[in-house]
Amino acid sequence: MRTARSYQARYHSQSIDLVRAMLVTSNERFAPPFPDGLIVNEGRGANYSFVKGKTYRFRFISFAAFASVMVHFDSHTMQVIMNDASYVQKKQAYQIRVSPAQRYDVLISAIDRDRRNYPFLMSLDQNRDWKNDPPAQVKWPFNVTGQLVMVPNGTFTQDVVAKWSPVEDSHFAPLNNEPALEPVSKTIVLNFEFCRDVNNLPRWVSSLWPLGLSAFSVPLTGLPAHASTTRRTSPKGCRPCTRPPPRARPTPTRRSTGPSSRTSSS
């Protein structure tokens, strides 16, 4: 049996109002509009009949524009069989993270021991870096609970996750054993810096290493962007940045999962 489930990060304001609120000089860190809710299946909920002896195929589709969604099933392990429309070798997962526009296909089986209703949790990730931020700063305010229903008139409980640790999708292996794009011959690091130009307008500067040794900026006011050809310098007309640049993180190598999968440069 197959069922599909879609996610959408919800905003309670019109798009034009959100964009105008973002494109202001006080937004020095270019913070995007954060969603303030989570909609599952267009608001219809996510309760599914769960019959012992059957295996169910769930397809997760994220319509979110910004935030990812964490997923966990109470007392059941997901068997991942497809990622972004490409079949992969079956892999167990207790939790998955569905990024914007990403798709997952997983199998959930109702086995002999199952005899109640089983909740599953979908949690919106609004955090800057849920893995590395201090625990006190990591918040999960928007959650939706679905149910695998075996006893319609029985008790419906909530699923609680103490710590999110989703499966790493870059470790999936293609179903046809297509080799990964390796060895990697060049690593590309993208650094971001923030500063203000001569008009006191905030800009961000991106430096590509080692390709081209160039930097570019995007002003918030729609003015033409300027370019520089010097390493780690501000664009023309931009004052030197006063904040240290964030620590560079190498781009991870992704394993190919078929013709339509995403892979890193090699």
One Martini backbone bead per residue (centre of mass of N, CA, C, O) as a GRO file, in nm:
protein
  266
    1MET     BB    1   0.099   0.035   0.020
    2ARG     BB    2   0.029   0.379  -0.065
    3THR     BB    3   0.157   0.699   0.058
    4ALA     BB    4   0.124   1.052   0.078
    5ARG     BB    5   0.330   1.334   0.201
    6SER     BB    6   0.297   1.678   0.278
    7TYR     BB    7   0.491   1.980   0.315
    8GLN     BB    8   0.446   2.310   0.483
    9ALA     BB    9   0.552   2.614   0.535
   10ARG     BB   10   0.414   2.869   0.737
   11TYR     BB   11   0.252   3.181   0.657
   12HIS     BB   12   0.079   3.490   0.789
   13SER     BB   13   0.188   3.632   0.525
   14GLN     BB   14   0.262   3.800   0.264
   15SER     BB   15   0.518   3.799   0.047
   16ILE     BB   16   0.567   4.106   0.011
   17ASP     BB   17   0.591   4.163   0.317
   18LEU     BB   18   0.833   3.977   0.373
   19VAL     BB   19   1.032   4.111   0.177
   20ARG     BB   20   1.024   4.398   0.292
   21ALA     BB   21   1.123   4.310   0.580
   22MET     BB   22   1.404   4.207   0.469
   23LEU     BB   23   1.460   4.480   0.285
   24VAL     BB   24   1.662   4.611   0.518
   25THR     BB   25   1.920   4.781   0.682
   26SER     BB   26   1.882   4.621   0.964
   27ASN     BB   27   1.949   4.346   0.800
   28GLU     BB   28   2.265   4.243   0.842
   29ARG     BB   29   2.211   3.904   0.818
   30PHE     BB   30   1.989   3.820   0.615
   31ALA     BB   31   1.724   3.739   0.729
   32PRO     BB   32   1.479   3.537   0.677
   33PRO     BB   33   1.176   3.421   0.658
   34PHE     BB   34   1.006   3.275   0.916
   35PRO     BB   35   0.821   3.031   0.990
   36ASP     BB   36   0.480   2.983   1.175
   37GLY     BB   37   0.440   2.682   1.054
   38LEU     BB   38   0.270   2.352   0.992
   39ILE     BB   39   0.177   2.164   0.700
   40VAL     BB   40  -0.026   1.869   0.648
   41ASN     BB   41  -0.197   1.779   0.392
   42GLU     BB   42  -0.342   2.061   0.372
   43GLY     BB   43  -0.465   2.011   0.682
   44ARG     BB   44  -0.578   1.695   0.706
   45GLY     BB   45  -0.359   1.530   0.810
   46ALA     BB   46  -0.208   1.194   0.957
   47ASN     BB   47  -0.413   0.930   0.926
   48TYR     BB   48  -0.354   0.566   0.927
   49SER     BB   49  -0.410   0.267   0.837
   50PHE     BB   50  -0.306  -0.032   1.040
   51VAL     BB   51  -0.217  -0.355   0.925
   52LYS     BB   52  -0.148  -0.655   0.998
   53GLY     BB   53   0.103  -0.769   0.757
   54LYS     BB   54   0.166  -0.490   0.641
   55THR     BB   55   0.312  -0.273   0.393
   56TYR     BB   56   0.419   0.071   0.385
   57ARG     BB   57   0.428   0.345   0.158
   58PHE     BB   58   0.608   0.644   0.206
   59ARG     BB   59   0.573   0.981   0.077
   60PHE     BB   60   0.791   1.251   0.094
   61ILE     BB   61   0.700   1.604   0.050
   62SER     BB   62   0.858   1.917   0.008
   63PHE     BB   63   0.719   2.267   0.006
   64ALA     BB   64   0.936   2.414   0.124
   65ALA     BB   65   1.146   2.720   0.130
   66PHE     BB   66   1.335   2.671   0.411
   67ALA     BB   67   1.247   2.441   0.596
   68SER     BB   68   1.281   2.157   0.767
   69VAL     BB   69   1.186   1.803   0.831
   70MET     BB   70   1.122   1.594   1.090
   71VAL     BB   71   1.115   1.223   1.129
   72HIS     BB   72   0.912   0.999   1.348
   73PHE     BB   73   0.852   0.661   1.456
   74ASP     BB   74   0.687   0.480   1.672
   75SER     BB   75   0.834   0.164   1.705
   76HIS     BB   76   0.959   0.229   1.405
   77THR     BB   77   1.130   0.138   1.113
   78MET     BB   78   1.273   0.272   0.846
   79GLN     BB   79   1.281   0.200   0.487
   80VAL     BB   80   1.490   0.317   0.262
   81ILE     BB   81   1.431   0.340  -0.115
   82MET     BB   82   1.411   0.664  -0.166
   83ASN     BB   83   1.583   0.954  -0.325
   84ASP     BB   84   1.490   1.183  -0.527
   85ALA     BB   85   1.368   0.952  -0.734
   86SER     BB   86   1.593   0.745  -0.629
   87TYR     BB   87   1.703   0.444  -0.601
   88VAL     BB   88   1.797   0.258  -0.311
   89GLN     BB   89   1.946   0.095  -0.086
   90LYS     BB   90   1.836  -0.043   0.175
   91LYS     BB   91   1.771   0.168   0.473
   92GLN     BB   92   1.789   0.234   0.789
   93ALA     BB   93   1.556   0.454   0.986
   94TYR     BB   94   1.458   0.657   1.261
   95GLN     BB   95   1.541   0.920   1.104
   96ILE     BB   96   1.444   1.214   0.912
   97ARG     BB   97   1.543   1.473   0.669
   98VAL     BB   98   1.340   1.715   0.503
   99SER     BB   99   1.406   1.909   0.260
  100PRO     BB  100   1.364   2.138   0.047
  101ALA     BB  101   1.228   1.953  -0.223
  102GLN     BB  102   1.234   1.684  -0.095
  103ARG     BB  103   1.246   1.315  -0.123
  104TYR     BB  104   1.077   1.025   0.022
  105ASP     BB  105   1.101   0.661   0.054
  106VAL     BB  106   0.919   0.444   0.277
  107LEU     BB  107   0.903   0.160   0.497
  108ILE     BB  108   0.619   0.022   0.684
  109SER     BB  109   0.564  -0.231   0.929
  110ALA     BB  110   0.314  -0.462   1.038
  111ILE     BB  111   0.351  -0.653   1.309
  112ASP     BB  112   0.273  -0.885   1.548
  113ARG     BB  113   0.315  -0.683   1.801
  114ASP     BB  114   0.103  -0.507   1.692
  115ARG     BB  115  -0.179  -0.331   1.906
  116ARG     BB  116  -0.179  -0.016   1.834
  117ASN     BB  117  -0.131   0.317   1.837
  118TYR     BB  118   0.103   0.510   1.625
  119PRO     BB  119   0.302   0.767   1.648
  120PHE     BB  120   0.410   1.057   1.453
  121LEU     BB  121   0.675   1.293   1.394
  122MET     BB  122   0.666   1.646   1.291
  123SER     BB  123   0.948   1.877   1.261
  124LEU     BB  124   1.044   2.205   1.253
  125ASP     BB  125   1.340   2.357   1.114
  126GLN     BB  126   1.461   2.683   1.246
  127ASN     BB  127   1.750   2.652   1.281
  128ARG     BB  128   2.065   2.739   1.222
  129ASP     BB  129   2.219   2.481   1.397
  130TRP     BB  130   2.120   2.189   1.531
  131LYS     BB  131   2.405   2.047   1.576
  132ASN     BB  132   2.600   2.314   1.698
  133ASP     BB  133   2.428   2.442   1.880
  134PRO     BB  134   2.328   2.524   2.164
  135PRO     BB  135   2.080   2.364   2.325
  136ALA     BB  136   1.929   2.631   2.425
  137GLN     BB  137   1.890   2.731   2.105
  138VAL     BB  138   1.721   2.481   2.042
  139LYS     BB  139   1.414   2.473   1.855
  140TRP     BB  140   1.058   2.314   1.850
  141PRO     BB  141   0.754   2.470   1.795
  142PHE     BB  142   0.673   2.293   1.528
  143ASN     BB  143   0.414   2.039   1.537
  144VAL     BB  144   0.318   1.709   1.407
  145THR     BB  145   0.075   1.447   1.460
  146GLY     BB  146   0.050   1.122   1.372
  147GLN     BB  147  -0.122   0.805   1.271
  148LEU     BB  148  -0.121   0.458   1.338
  149VAL     BB  149  -0.419   0.279   1.283
  150MET     BB  150  -0.568   0.001   1.478
  151VAL     BB  151  -0.757   0.170   1.699
  152PRO     BB  152  -1.002   0.389   1.655
  153ASN     BB  153  -1.112   0.371   1.980
  154GLY     BB  154  -0.850   0.443   2.094
  155THR     BB  155  -0.548   0.557   2.189
  156PHE     BB  156  -0.391   0.883   2.150
  157THR     BB  157  -0.064   0.969   2.118
  158GLN     BB  158   0.254   1.103   2.167
  159ASP     BB  159   0.549   1.194   2.012
  160VAL     BB  160   0.885   1.168   2.152
  161VAL     BB  161   1.192   1.357   2.105
  162ALA     BB  162   1.497   1.407   2.252
  163LYS     BB  163   1.678   1.357   1.978
  164TRP     BB  164   1.809   1.459   1.681
  165SER     BB  165   1.925   1.186   1.435
  166PRO     BB  166   1.951   1.168   1.128
  167VAL     BB  167   2.003   1.038   0.848
  168GLU     BB  168   2.258   1.016   0.607
  169ASP     BB  169   2.206   1.072   0.269
  170SER     BB  170   2.511   1.048   0.159
  171HIS     BB  171   2.513   0.717   0.232
  172PHE     BB  172   2.371   0.631   0.002
  173ALA     BB  173   2.306   0.365  -0.225
  174PRO     BB  174   2.280   0.263  -0.523
  175LEU     BB  175   2.100   0.016  -0.668
  176ASN     BB  176   2.323  -0.022  -0.925
  177ASN     BB  177   2.619   0.051  -0.817
  178GLU     BB  178   2.702   0.321  -0.878
  179PRO     BB  179   2.961   0.506  -0.876
  180ALA     BB  180   3.123   0.739  -0.738
  181LEU     BB  181   3.247   1.073  -0.753
  182GLU     BB  182   3.567   0.951  -0.769
  183PRO     BB  183   3.803   1.124  -0.683
  184VAL     BB  184   3.865   1.415  -0.524
  185SER     BB  185   4.040   1.703  -0.670
  186LYS     BB  186   3.842   1.936  -0.548
  187THR     BB  187   3.792   2.196  -0.310
  188ILE     BB  188   3.507   2.393  -0.219
  189VAL     BB  189   3.502   2.713  -0.061
  190LEU     BB  190   3.246   2.910   0.111
  191ASN     BB  191   3.263   3.245   0.202
  192PHE     BB  192   3.124   3.469   0.450
  193GLU     BB  193   3.063   3.824   0.458
  194PHE     BB  194   3.008   4.129   0.651
  195CYS     BB  195   2.895   4.464   0.553
  196ARG     BB  196   2.946   4.812   0.472
  197ASP     BB  197   2.901   5.063   0.276
  198VAL     BB  198   2.926   5.399   0.190
  199ASN     BB  199   2.593   5.398   0.249
  200ASN     BB  200   2.533   5.199   0.495
  201LEU     BB  201   2.491   4.921   0.354
  202PRO     BB  202   2.420   4.603   0.358
  203ARG     BB  203   2.646   4.324   0.290
  204TRP     BB  204   2.751   4.044   0.103
  205VAL     BB  205   3.045   3.827   0.094
  206SER     BB  206   3.189   3.607  -0.155
  207SER     BB  207   3.438   3.344  -0.137
  208LEU     BB  208   3.623   3.161  -0.371
  209TRP     BB  209   3.775   2.837  -0.314
  210PRO     BB  210   4.004   2.843  -0.583
  211LEU     BB  211   3.797   2.989  -0.772
  212GLY     BB  212   3.913   3.296  -0.907
  213LEU     BB  213   3.931   3.478  -0.653
  214SER     BB  214   3.637   3.585  -0.581
  215ALA     BB  215   3.402   3.857  -0.529
  216PHE     BB  216   3.067   3.925  -0.401
  217SER     BB  217   2.758   4.124  -0.404
  218VAL     BB  218   2.432   4.192  -0.235
  219PRO     BB  219   2.215   4.427  -0.227
  220LEU     BB  220   1.910   4.535  -0.070
  221THR     BB  221   1.830   4.788  -0.289
  222GLY     BB  222   1.913   4.710  -0.606
  223LEU     BB  223   2.186   4.762  -0.654
  224PRO     BB  224   2.462   4.721  -0.806
  225ALA     BB  225   2.692   4.491  -0.819
  226HIS     BB  226   3.013   4.423  -0.706
  227ALA     BB  227   3.358   4.352  -0.792
  228SER     BB  228   3.634   4.134  -0.712
  229THR     BB  229   3.993   4.004  -0.753
  230THR     BB  230   4.042   3.972  -0.442
  231ARG     BB  231   4.125   3.833  -0.170
  232ARG     BB  232   3.940   3.905   0.097
  233THR     BB  233   3.768   4.143  -0.022
  234SER     BB  234   3.594   4.405  -0.067
  235PRO     BB  235   3.393   4.560  -0.246
  236LYS     BB  236   3.337   4.817  -0.419
  237GLY     BB  237   3.267   5.052  -0.164
  238CYS     BB  238   3.358   4.862   0.073
  239ARG     BB  239   3.415   4.812   0.376
  240PRO     BB  240   3.581   4.665   0.595
  241CYS     BB  241   3.541   4.406   0.779
  242THR     BB  242   3.486   4.360   1.135
  243ARG     BB  243   3.422   4.068   1.108
  244PRO     BB  244   3.484   3.757   1.130
  245PRO     BB  245   3.494   3.496   0.951
  246PRO     BB  246   3.370   3.211   0.902
  247ARG     BB  247   3.419   2.896   0.920
  248ALA     BB  248   3.524   2.675   0.706
  249ARG     BB  249   3.343   2.430   0.500
  250PRO     BB  250   3.362   2.160   0.347
  251THR     BB  251   3.247   2.002   0.080
  252PRO     BB  252   3.065   1.737   0.058
  253THR     BB  253   3.051   1.416  -0.049
  254ARG     BB  254   2.832   1.272  -0.285
  255ARG     BB  255   2.646   1.005  -0.355
  256SER     BB  256   2.536   0.844  -0.608
  257THR     BB  257   2.163   0.781  -0.710
  258GLY     BB  258   2.160   0.860  -1.005
  259PRO     BB  259   2.062   1.065  -1.259
  260SER     BB  260   1.876   1.256  -1.041
  261SER     BB  261   2.097   1.315  -0.857
  262ARG     BB  262   2.301   1.460  -0.610
  263THR     BB  263   2.626   1.606  -0.658
  264SER     BB  264   2.944   1.666  -0.629
  265SER     BB  265   3.222   1.793  -0.702
  266SER     BB  266   3.524   1.646  -0.896
   0.00000   0.00000   0.00000
